[in-house]
Amino acid sequence: MDENSKLGILVVLAKSGDQVSMQLIIERLKPLIKKLSRRVQDVGVQEQIEQELIEEIIKIVKKFEPK
């Protein structure tokens, strides 16, 4: 099973309310979240951006509709 398939399964499980799967998705995306937040110099703002990105990921997962 490739990484995209694993992520797809995690998204389906997280959408159904599986908190462990949601946490795994966030952990998998953490390097990207960190990379995007580091574009801002202020550490306090970086943390806020990270939190907002995580909240958006959660919203996107909850709205996800598999084909």
C-alpha positions as CSV (number, residue, x, y, z in Angstrom):
1,M,0.0,0.0,0.0
2,D,1.5,3.4,-1.0
3,E,1.6,6.5,1.2
4,N,-1.3,8.2,-0.6
5,S,-3.5,5.1,-0.1
6,K,-2.6,5.1,3.6
7,L,-3.4,8.8,3.9
8,G,-6.8,8.2,2.1
9,I,-7.7,5.6,4.6
10,L,-6.7,7.9,7.5
11,V,-8.9,10.6,6.1
12,V,-11.9,8.4,5.8
13,L,-11.4,7.1,9.4
14,A,-10.8,10.7,10.7
15,K,-13.9,11.9,8.9
16,S,-16.0,9.3,10.7
17,G,-14.7,10.6,14.1
18,D,-11.5,8.5,14.7
19,Q,-9.3,10.9,16.7
20,V,-6.2,8.8,16.4
21,S,-6.5,8.9,12.6
22,M,-6.9,12.7,12.7
23,Q,-3.8,13.0,14.9
24,L,-1.8,10.8,12.5
25,I,-2.9,13.0,9.6
26,I,-1.7,16.1,11.5
27,E,1.6,14.5,12.4
28,R,2.1,13.5,8.8
29,L,1.6,17.0,7.6
30,K,3.5,18.6,10.5
31,P,6.7,19.2,8.4
32,L,4.7,21.1,5.8
33,I,2.9,23.1,8.6
34,K,6.2,24.0,10.1
35,K,7.7,25.0,6.8
36,L,4.8,27.3,6.0
37,S,4.8,28.9,9.4
38,R,8.5,29.7,9.3
39,R,7.9,32.2,6.5
40,V,7.1,34.6,9.3
41,Q,9.9,35.8,11.6
42,D,7.8,36.3,14.8
43,V,7.7,33.0,16.8
44,G,4.4,33.9,18.4
45,V,2.9,34.5,15.0
46,Q,4.4,31.2,13.7
47,E,2.6,29.3,16.5
48,Q,-0.6,31.0,15.6
49,I,-0.2,30.1,11.9
50,E,0.5,26.5,12.8
51,Q,-2.6,26.3,14.9
52,E,-4.7,27.9,12.2
53,L,-3.3,25.5,9.6
54,I,-4.2,22.5,11.8
55,E,-7.7,23.8,12.3
56,E,-8.1,24.2,8.5
57,I,-6.8,20.6,8.0
58,I,-9.4,19.4,10.4
59,K,-12.2,21.3,8.6
60,I,-11.0,19.9,5.2
61,V,-11.0,16.3,6.5
62,K,-14.4,16.7,8.0
63,K,-15.8,18.1,4.7
64,F,-14.0,15.5,2.5
65,E,-16.2,13.4,0.2
66,P,-14.5,10.4,-1.4
67,K,-15.2,9.7,-5.0
